[in-house]
Structure formats: C-alpha cells, structure tokens
Amino acid sequence: MKTSLFGFAVCAAAALVSAVAVAVAVAMAAEPLRIGFLTDMNGPSAINDGPGSITAARMAIADFGGSVLGRPIELLTGDHHNKPDVGLATAKEWYTVNGVDAIMDVNNSAVALGIQSLTRELNKVFLITGASSSLLTGKNCTPNSVQWLTDTYSLSRAAVMPTIADGGKSFYFLTVDYAFGHALQKDATSVLQANGGTLAGGALHPYATTDFSAYLIQAQASGAQVLVFADSGQDMENAVKQAQEFGVKMRLVPLLMLIMDVHSVGLDAMHGTRFADVFYWDSNDKNRAWSKRFFEAEHHMPTALQVDAYRATIHYLQAIQTAGTTEAGAVVRQMKKDPIHDVLGDGGTIREDGRVIRDMHYYEVKSSAESKYPWDYYRLIRDIPAAQIYRPLPESECPLVR
C-alpha cells in the first residue's frame, strides 16, 4: 500500500512538473514579438517619414496576420527628437526593459549610428529605413543591421549620372552646411568628375535658410548648366521654389526629393526639376493598389521612406517565420538570403554589408498643365539599374566583407 501511494505521489509530482513546463512554454510562446519604431514625430522629417511610416509598419503587421511563430506582434513607437542621447536612452530601455527584438526607422544618422552599436552589443536587429549615412553599411557596419534608405553615395550617383547622360556637363552646388550636405556634395563631385562632368563652383548655406537670393545669383553667374541641391526638406523646397521665381536658367537637380516636397511646394514651382527615387505610387498597378490603401489612412500618397517601413517590417517577419527563431543573427542571415518580395512585388536583395540593393528611377516633375489627376506628379525619364548605383563591395570599408 505504501509503495502504491509513493508511486502515485511520484506520478502526481511528475504530472505537476509537466503541467508547469507546458504552462511556461505556452506563456513564453504567447510573449509578444515587439518591434520599436523610433522616428521624428514632429520635427523636419515628420511629413516624409514619422507618423506615416508608423502607419505603413502597422499595415505590414496586419497583412502578415498579426502574429509570428505563435506570438502576437506589437509595435512600440517613440520620438528621438533628433537628439542622440534621447534616441539611445529610448533604444536601451526598449531592448533591456521592454523586451524589444528589433528597432526600425531612426531618421537621423547621428542617432542611428549610436543605436547600431547598441544593437550589436545586445544582439538585436536594426532595420534602418530612415537614416542615409553611408557609414551604416561602411566602416560602421554590423551583422545585426539592414539599411533600406538610399545612402549619400547612391543618391549622388542616381541623380548625377543621368543628368550627365542628358547633356548636363557643368555643375554648381548649393549645399547645406552640415555633415549630410557635405557628404552629398563630396560623393556627387566624385561621380561627376569620373563621368566627364566639371565643377563650376558652389556655396554653403546654413540649415533652415529662408532667403536663397544671393546664392542663386552666384549660381547663375557661374555659367554652370546644372544647379545641384545638396540638401533636403524645407531647405531644398525653398531653394528650388526661389530658383523658379528668379528665372534661373539652369537645370535644377535635387539630390534628395520626395513626393511630399512636391506636394508642399506645388507643381508650378517644382515643374522641370529632375531627381532620383526608388518608388512612385503611380508607376504600376501594385504600387497604385498599395498606395491607395495607405492614402485611406494618411490622406496623402506615400514617400519612399514610408513604403520602406512596410517592406522592412514584412521582410523581417518573413525571415523570422522561415528561420523558425527570433535570434538576431539567424534572422538577419535569413533576410540576406531571401529576396525582398511582398504585395508590392520584387524589392531587391540585401548584400552582405547590410545594404539593400535595388533599381532606382530618374523622374521629372510635371507642370500643372500636364498633371491629369490628383498626385499625378512625375514623368519617368529612365530606370537606373542597381549595378550602376551602389558602392562596389571591393571599395567597401565594411569589416564584414573585407
């Protein structure tokens, strides 16, 4: 009888342990996969990225089904306020306290570089859809990061090479006086000199300049055929608008322009401007279908950054599903192995340095007379193959590919 009772007790204890183990496993499986979306919510990048990109990431989570490997997917959102210390503190709290597996966007290169280092240290994943520094896939590259946004090297090549091919040989630069502008001008100057162009001069302007008249007079007097804007956002918008108003007889080529820039300033001020981009909502049926869904939520057509927020989220979740794990190294390796593909179609590939490789497109802004319906803004000049745009791996400073 004692032996029977002892056996019963052992079986009961074993069953209890097993039940507890199952309960723990179920609880762990139900723990949400958390993605932190760190962006500029109210500053200079908010219109082209910010809240609209959060909407796009949420669309991706919904389209994926809301869960992965049996775990619900949560999106945490935060504002880095364009301050590295704020961004880094938020990222550290998300990673160490809130259980975030990946951080994305971070549309400030100084903030992004700090978070990239922290991400590697804690073995998490960094999906860079908002920062353009070429350092992120150059000498500061890590095996934990993927950079979607076109960097300064690629932006310069994609805009300058077609301009030279179309007969623009001499260039004048109007450059914002901080690291981003300097990098754009440096990279663009190298491209134009390597392709038979000449540098006729240039001028630096402070960030948030409102009066470009003196700079535009200098540019016109240089005799250059092409006026290149190595800036972005409101600086670029004001400069292009005033160049049109002053009747500057030069080809206007911003190195970074997005559809919300055109929408903000208007076709009358932007028409004839040429630039390169990776996405235009009206270029094919898949882009139109997705963009109309986005429009219902945000009431404007998406920028390339907002599209990339969707594509990066989907591709990350697909990699987790395929790899069968959320471990950062395995997931990023799977992301690099698989082509980027979703409802928008083919989206390129990811190189070993973490650089997303895809074609770009050279556009011209239509006049208001040419535009036939709302948001009908661009005319395609030519496609630019990926092989012509990105820094060749033999020239890379990324330690992963040396």
N, C-alpha and C positions, 0 to 999 in steps of 0.2 A: 504493500500500500504506500509506504514511504517512497519507494523507488518510483512508483507511478505518479505520485504527487510532485516529486522532484522533476521528473520528465516533463510533466505538464507545465511546471513553472518555467523550465528552460525554454520550452516551445513558446510559451506566452511572452517571455522576455525577448526571444528572437523575433517574434511577430511584431512586438512593440518597436524594437530597433528598426526592423524593416519598414514598418509604417512611418516611423520618424524620418528615415532616409528618403522614402518616397515623397513625404511631405516637403522635406528640404529641397529635393530635386525639383519638385513641381514649383516651389516658391522661387527657386533660382531661375527656372525656365521662364517664369512669368515676370521676372525682373525686367523692366523696360530697357530697350536699347535707346540710349539718349544721345542725341546729336545737338551740339551747341552752335547756334548761329550768331556769330559776333560781327556786328556791322556798324555802319554810320546811320543812325536813325533820324537825325535832324540836321546834320551838317551838310557840307558841299556835295557829298556823294549820295545823299539820301534819295534823290529823284531817280538817278540812274541805277541805283542798287538798292540798298536799305530795305524798307518795308515791302517793296515789290519782289525782291529776291526771297524774302521770307515766305511770301505767298507762293512763289514758284516751288520752293522746297516742300511746303505743305502739300501742294498739288502732287509732287513726286511721291510723297509718303502715302497719300490716298490712292494714287494709281498703282502703287506697289501692293496695296492691300492692307496697309496699316500695321503689319507685323512681319517679323523675320525670324526664322528658327523658333517659332512659337512664342516670341517675345514681342509685346507691343512696342511701337516706335514713338518716342517723344521728341519734340523739338523745343529746346530751350532757346530763348532769344536774349540778346544783350547789346548794349551800345558801348563801343570802346572810346567814344568821344574824341577820336583821333589822338589819343594820348597813350604812348607805350606802357606807362605804369598802370593805367586803368585797364587796358586790354590784357596785360599779363596777369594782373591780380584776378580778373574775372576768369581767365582761362585756368589758372591754378585752382581756384575754388571749384570750377566745374569738374575738372579732372579728379581732384583729390577728395572732394566732399560730395558732389552731386552724381558721381559715377558716370560722367560723360565719356563716351567712347571715341568721339570724333568732333572736331571743331571745324567750321567752314566759313567761307567768305573772307572776313578781315580785310576790308578795302582800304588799308593803309599799310604801305610797305614796311615802315619802321615797326609798327605793331606786329605785323606778320612775321618779321624776322625773329622777334623775341619769342613769339608763340611757337614758331617752327622748332626752335631749340628746346623749349619746354616739352613739346610733343614728343620729340625723340627721347628725351630723358625719361619720360614716364611711359614710353611705348604705347602711344595713342596714334590716332590718324588725323592728318591735317589736309583738308580739301580746300585749296587756295583758289577761290573763284573771284576774289575781289582785289588782289594785290598784283602789281605788274613788274616788280623788281626782278631783273634777270639773275640776281644773286640767289633767289629762292630755288632755282634749278641749276645754278652755277656753283661757285665755291662754297655756298652755304647749304647745298642740297642735303637731304636726308632720305633714308629709306622709308620714312613714315609719311611723306608728303607727295601730293599731286597738284600741279599748277595748271588750272584751266585758262585763266585770263592771259591774253597775249601780252608778252613782255616787251620792254622797250626795244630790244634788238629786233623782234619780229614785227612790231608796229612800224618801225622805221623802214624796214625792207619792203613791207607790203604796200606802203604808200609811196616811197621814193622810186622804186624800180619801175612801176607802171608809168609814173609821171615822166621819167626819162625816156621810156619807150614811146611815149606820146609826143615827144619833141621838146619837153621842158629840160633845158640843159644847165641853166644858171639859177642858183638858189640864194635866197635871203632868209635868215632865220629870225623869227620873233619868239623868244624863249622865256618862260617863267623862271625866275631866279631862285630855284631850289633844286634839290637832288634829282627829282623826277624830270624836270625840264633839261637839266644839264645832260642827263643820261640819254634822253631822246635826241638832243642835238648831236651829241658825240656819235651815237650809233648811226644816225641819219647821214652825218657828214662822211663817215667811213663808207657807207653804201653809195652815196652819190659820187665820191671820188673813185671808187672801184668800178663804177659803171659809166665813166666818161663825163660826169657832171662837174660843175665848178661851183665854188662857194664865193658869192659876190659880197657877202657881209652878213651882219647880224646884230641884234640888240637884245639885251636882257631887260625884262620888266618885272616889277615886284608882283607878288601874289595879290590877287584881288584888285588889280588895276581897273579903273573905270574910264580913263581917257587915254586912248592909244594914238591920238593925232600926231604927236611928234615922232613916234616910232614908225608910223605909216608913211610919213613924209620922207624919212630916212630910207625906208624900204623902196619907195618909188624912185628916189634919186639914185639908188644903187644900179639901176638898169637891169636888174635880175628879171628873169621871166617868171619865176615861181616864188611865191611867198609862203613859207612853211611855218605853221604854228606849232611850236613845241611846248604846248600847254594843254589844258583841258578845262571842261566845265564852263563856269561863267567867264573866266578869263578868255578862253577861246571864243565863246559866243560873242562877247563884247568886241573882241578884236576883228572877227570876221564881219560882224554887222557894220562896224565903223569903216572897214575897208571898202565895203559895198557902197556905203553912204558917201565916202570921199571919192568914189570912182577910181579906185586903184586899178591900174591896167596890168594886173599880174594874175597868174593862175593861183588860186587860193587852195592850199592843201593842208588841212589839219592832220596831225599825226595821230590824234585820238579824238574821234567824234562819235556820238551815239544818237539814236533816234530822238531821244528826249531833248537833246540840244537843238535839233532842227525844229522840233515841235515848239519849244520855248521861244525861239527867235522868229520862226516863220519862214516860209519858202521864199518870200520876196527878198529877204536879207541873206538867205543861205544858198539860193539857186546858183548852180555852176560850180559850187565847191566840190572837190573830189577827195575821197578818203577811202580807207580800207576797213572792213569789218568781217566778222565771222558769221553774222546772222542778220537776215532781214525778214520780217514777218510775212511779206507778200511774195517771196521768191518761189514757193511751191505749195502744193496742197497740204502737205503735212505741217509746214510752218504756219500756214493760214489757220488750219483747224486748231492747233495748239494755242496760237496767239489769240484767237477769238475766245477761247476758254479763259485765258489769262485776263483778257480785256473785261470780261464779265465781272471779275473780282477787283481789278485795279483801275478800270476806266481809261487805260492807255495801252498802247502796244508795247511789248517787252523790249528791253535793251538786251544786248548780248550777255551782259553780266547776269541778268535775271533768268535768261534761258540756261546759262551755265549752272546756276543754282539748282535748277531742275535736273539737268543732266548729271551733275556730280552726285546728287543725292541718289538718283536711280542707280547709277553705276556702282556706287558704294554698297547699296543694299543688294544688288545683284551679286556682287563679289562675295558678300557675307553668305548669301544663300548657297552659292556654288562651293565655296571653301568649307562650309559647314562649321564656321567658327567666327568669333568677333576679334580674335587675336590680331593685333595691328599688322605685324609683319606678314602673316599669311594673307590677310585681306588685301593689303597693298600689292603684294605679289600677284594675287589673282586679278586685281584691277589692271595691272600692267600686261597680264597675259591675255585678257579678253578685250576684243574690240568694243568701243563705245557704241551702243545701239539701244534705241528706245523708240517711243512713238514719233519722234522727230526724224527717225531714220539713222543713218550712219553718222557717227560723231567723231571719227578719227580713232587714234590709238594713243597709248601712254608709253613714252620712252623710258629707258632705264634710269634716266636722271629725274624722272617725275614730270617731265614736260608733256602736255597734251599736244599731239601733232595732228593738224587738220588743215584743209584748204582755207584760204581767205578770199574775199571778193572786193573788187575795186569799183566803187559806185560814184555817181554824180548826182547831186541834189537837183530835183526837177524845179522848174518855175511853177508858180501858182496856176498858170495857164495850161501847163502840161499835166497837172495833177487832176485825176478824174473822179476821185472819191476820197473820203477821209483817210488819212495816214498813207496816201499814195505819194511817197516822198522821193524814192530813189529810182535811178536808172542804172542798170548793170553795165559797166564798161567791159570788164573781163574778170574771169576767175584767175586766182593766183595759186598754183599748186604748192602744197605743203613743202615739197623738196626745195623750193626757192626761198622759203621764208625763215626757217628756224636755224639757229646756230648749229653747225655740224658738230657731231659728237667728238671728233678728233680735236676740235677747238675748245671743248668744254673744260671748265675748271672743277666740275663736279667730281668729288673723290670716288663716287660710285662707278664711274666709267673710265677712270684713268688706266 
